[in-house]
Amino acid sequence: MSIPQERRVVTAIPGPKSQELLARKQAAVPSGIGTTLPVFVTRAGGGVVQDADGNSLIDFGSGIAVTNVGNAAPKVVERVQKQVADFTHTCFMVTPYESYVRVCEKLNELTPGDHEKRTFLVNSGAEAVENAVKVARHATGRQAVVVFDHGYHGRTLLTMTLTAKNMPYKHRFGPFAPEVYRVPLAYPYRWPTGEDNCAEEAAAQAIDAITKQIGAENVAAVVIEPIAGEGGFIVPARGFLPRIAEFCRDNGIVFVADEVQTGFARTGTLFACEDEGVVPDIITTAKGIAGGLPLAAVTGRAELMDAVHVGGLGGTYGGNPLACEAALGVLETIEEDDLVARARRIGEIMLPRLEAMKERFDVIGDVRGRGAMIAIELVEPGTKEPNPAAVQAVVKRCHAEGLLVLTAGTYGNVLRFLPPLVIPEHLLEEGLGILEKAIAEL
């Protein structure tokens, strides 16, 4: 690794150069584009990001689950460098190229299920989800779409409608798209009758709402994250996802797994829905797919995907050749370096440490997650009342000490951890130490 794998804090964070750049950003970029930590990055790799002031921070964010294979992974760099010298764009819909086809072949092979599949490529997770809904509506001739409490699916008009949380994603951006309905998610920590009843009761409530309020025969698609991302890394109670998938199968509803944040080894399986053997009709992927280059994919049953008329799918930049080469490099790296096992190892290190913190600090209400997608939910001690102020205080302390962490949650009270799968274990341990100290100082 060309970048030293060590935390180094040489200025206040942010330092003077980053503060100068931040002033330029504020003068040039709308204030609606927020910044979690205003340090301006100059290099990144392994488990660290370096800023313009020479600070080196431990990365527990991976650009929101994007740099799973690390920043500037060698196989990604090599492929992109070669491609950029050959050609940067032709538009696959005008004159195609092999790398697009190879990415689609790999996703057809690697995604859950042994049925015949088709894949097409777009630019972002939101675009992938929106296209999945288009395919489902066209193939079924139905209009209604069902989503879940705490879900997040993007910022376009349709995906903003699918998203549950108002602020900051939906506030004053309406009116929203029609024929979108929301039902309960199996949220074990907050289920009223307790975790043991969560899966069965949540599934029953969701199915009852679909049947009585919408009509199953009117539903084109059910769209769900196998682990809710922005909603707070909520791992649905075991049994919930298979029951929803079974209901969809029995009623001709397209089951769409939104694996934008959970995909590509992040959760200790290549895709999160594999954990319970759930086989989606359509799976949407993005984020970790191409090591940071803009790419997303829609993969689904051949009969669904082929139902759409010629010209009904596509986009100018979808499956850009640089991004396709990057994706092939990512898939090679995941396989050759066994990053699925590496994600499980990260979970084996982090979860016991966090559980021990939960025993020590009653501000931690819940520890949850799988693989390298892990979160803690902070509450008012002795209650389950959300404690977003504690989250902000912990984040501030971690950032000052050179640990980049992210927040999440419908109530703004979740700290989420998404380290690169290639992070060295000593940085993982050091980062957890900084986190523990920050919580102890509350």
C-alpha angles and dihedrals in degrees: 000000000000094000115070108249097228139106112245125177112186101157138025110284112274094032127207096272092049090047090053090050090046090057089053090049092052090052095048107030127059115259088236087077100083128200124215096199117006099216112126110228122225100171138004138180143140106004100333142076121203123210136208091265095055097258117143114208130194108245116226092158111057090203087297097316095318106111095054091146091044131261115299092006107195097239091048093048094047094050095045093048091053093046096048089058092051102045137319102206145359100154111251090234091059106037113356130213135208100246091067090053092047092053090050092048091051093049091048088053099042104040118091120282134044095236121115111277142188128204134194128184132233137165110260144016092254091052090050093052092046091052092048088058091047090053093046093049094047095046096046100034087226129119113201121099123196123207135168142249112270092019124144122195108157148287106276117105094265098038091044086055090050090051116092104208119085102197121083100355105050107014111133093345096109159146091089134206117284130240097039117131131186127213135178123288122214098251103174099194094052102033107129097226096040140269095286092062096039104095097044097042096043092049091047092050093047093048092045091052092048093047098045105030103035108013117240090238089063097052117102097180146002109211120197141159109231085221114021107240116189087022089072110283089283111183105206114235111270112270096029098095095046090049093051091046090050091051090051092049092050093051104040093252119147109240108214119194111202100209095164093122100022100049135100102043095311096127100039094270123071088251125017097231089064089074091079097025094254113163111200123209088222128015124194121206137179134125102063094032099093110018094255102324114119108265138130135170143209113207122181150146110304094236091055097044094044092051092079116093121248110279093021093107132044145066139214098261100027109131096007108197094239091052092046092054089047090052092052088051091050093051091048091050094048091051100040095044094039093232091172088068090041091057090052090050091053089053091049089056100040105040098057091046091050093045089053089051089051089056090050101041119046090197086078106082100173141011115199146152143087132256110335095343103088137150144179123212116215121211140173103279113265093017141062091240108135114252108201091159090063090050092053091048092051092047091051092051094046093050092049089054094049102261116127111212133167134216132220142159140109088259096040091243103112130099110204126199122206108162118179108267088237095056112132113247094237089061091047090053093044091051092051088051091054090048092050092050091049092052092046090056094057 
